[in-house]
Amino acid sequence: MRAAAHALAGLAVASLWLGADMSDPIHAAAVAVACVVAALAPDCDHPRSPAGRILHVPVGHRSPWTHSLVPAAVVGCAFLSYPPLSFLAFPVGASWLVHVAIDGLTRSGVPMLWPLSSSPVRLAGGPLRVGTSDEVLIAAAAAVFALIPWLPQIVVRLGI
């Protein structure tokens, strides 16, 4: 999947994590930015991705080092171990995991269960094709999920 679909998925994780609570906008912005970055980060293994252009990790695209449950857990635990940023641990780990899951929906799959198995996992049979309208579908679904916490406020404001 392309960066836009992953970024929207990260924003959806942030939105679902925060709910409609914007009582602390700096906290909300930190969560949103961290989730978008975490949702883009697994593609640091691809030199032409936004993450790969900033910090390319030459382990091969969709390698177990970036596209399995292990790095999602490691990144989440890293945030958890640093108290000032521990509030980001779950949403960041979840955003990384959502990236892996979305790539798991593609025909190539991902080595999600590494180190137990290095075989690619294709969620739902891996029906999606990269570079097609399938990506628009994923991005649209992520955008809808990002709006869910805001629906009550939208309904009230629109008078529906």
C-alpha positions in Angstrom: 0.0 0.0 0.0 1.0 3.6 -0.6 1.9 6.1 2.1 -1.5 7.9 2.0 -3.4 4.8 2.9 -1.0 4.1 5.8 -1.1 7.7 7.0 -4.9 7.7 7.0 -4.9 4.5 8.9 -2.6 6.0 11.5 -4.9 9.0 11.8 -7.8 6.6 12.3 -5.9 4.9 15.2 -5.3 8.2 16.8 -8.9 9.3 16.4 -10.2 6.1 17.8 -7.7 6.3 20.7 -8.6 9.9 21.5 -12.3 9.6 20.9 -13.8 13.1 20.6 -11.9 14.4 23.6 -10.0 17.5 22.5 -9.7 18.9 26.0 -5.9 19.0 25.6 -5.1 19.8 22.0 -1.3 19.5 22.4 -1.8 15.9 23.7 -4.2 15.2 20.8 -1.7 16.6 18.3 1.1 14.5 19.8 -0.9 11.4 19.5 -2.1 12.1 16.0 1.5 12.9 14.7 3.0 9.9 16.5 0.3 7.6 15.1 0.8 8.8 11.5 4.6 8.5 11.8 4.3 5.0 13.3 1.9 4.0 10.5 4.4 5.1 7.9 7.6 3.8 9.7 7.4 0.1 8.8 8.2 1.2 5.2 11.6 2.4 6.2 12.8 -0.7 4.5 11.8 0.7 1.1 14.1 3.4 -0.2 11.4 5.3 -2.1 8.9 5.5 0.7 8.6 8.6 2.8 10.1 6.8 5.8 12.8 5.2 3.7 13.9 8.6 2.3 14.4 9.8 5.9 16.0 6.7 7.4 16.4 3.7 5.0 16.9 0.4 6.7 18.2 -2.0 4.1 16.6 -5.2 5.3 14.5 -5.8 2.2 10.9 -4.6 1.7 8.3 -6.2 4.0 11.0 -8.0 5.9 10.2 -9.5 9.3 12.3 -6.8 10.9 9.7 -4.2 9.9 6.5 -6.1 8.9 5.8 -8.5 11.8 4.2 -8.4 15.2 7.7 -8.1 16.8 8.7 -4.6 15.7 5.2 -3.3 16.6 5.6 -4.7 20.1 9.2 -3.5 20.4 8.2 0.1 19.4 5.2 0.1 21.7 7.4 -1.1 24.6 10.1 1.4 23.8 7.5 4.2 24.4 6.2 2.5 27.5 9.7 2.4 29.0 10.1 6.2 28.7 7.6 7.8 31.2 7.3 11.2 29.5 6.1 9.4 26.3 4.4 6.3 27.8 1.0 7.7 26.9 2.0 7.0 23.2 2.9 3.4 23.7 -0.4 1.8 22.8 -1.5 4.1 19.9 2.0 4.0 18.4 2.3 0.2 18.6 -1.3 -0.1 17.3 -0.5 2.2 14.3 2.6 0.1 13.4 0.4 -3.0 13.7 -2.3 -1.5 11.5 0.3 -0.9 8.8 1.4 -4.5 9.0 -2.2 -5.7 8.8 -3.0 -3.5 5.8 0.0 -4.9 4.0 -1.2 -8.3 5.0 -4.3 -7.7 3.0 -2.2 -7.6 -0.2 -1.3 -10.5 -2.5 2.3 -10.4 -1.3 1.3 -10.7 2.4 3.8 -10.1 5.2 5.8 -12.3 7.6 3.5 -11.2 10.4 4.1 -14.2 12.6 7.9 -14.1 12.5 9.9 -15.5 14.3 7.5 -18.4 14.6 7.1 -18.5 10.8 8.7 -16.5 8.1 5.9 -17.4 5.6 3.9 -14.5 4.3 0.5 -14.1 6.0 -2.2 -13.0 3.6 -5.2 -11.7 5.6 -8.5 -12.5 4.1 -6.7 -14.3 1.3 -4.7 -11.2 0.3 -7.2 -9.8 -2.1 -5.8 -6.3 -2.5 -3.5 -5.2 -5.2 -1.0 -2.3 -4.6 -1.3 0.6 -7.0 -5.0 0.0 -7.9 -8.3 1.3 -6.7 -8.0 -1.1 -3.8 -5.8 1.5 -2.1 -8.5 4.0 -2.4 -10.9 1.6 -0.7 -8.4 1.2 2.2 -7.9 4.9 2.5 -11.6 5.6 2.4 -12.2 3.0 5.1 -9.5 4.5 7.3 -11.1 8.0 6.9 -14.5 6.6 7.9 -12.9 5.0 11.0 -11.2 8.3 11.8 -14.5 10.1 11.8 -16.4 7.6 14.1 -15.6 9.4 17.4 -16.8 12.7 15.8 -20.1 11.5 14.4 -22.2 12.6 17.4 -20.8 16.1 17.2 -21.2 16.2 13.4 -24.9 15.1 13.7 -25.6 17.7 16.3 -23.9 20.5 14.3 -25.7 19.5 11.1 -29.0 19.2 12.9 -29.6 15.7 11.7 
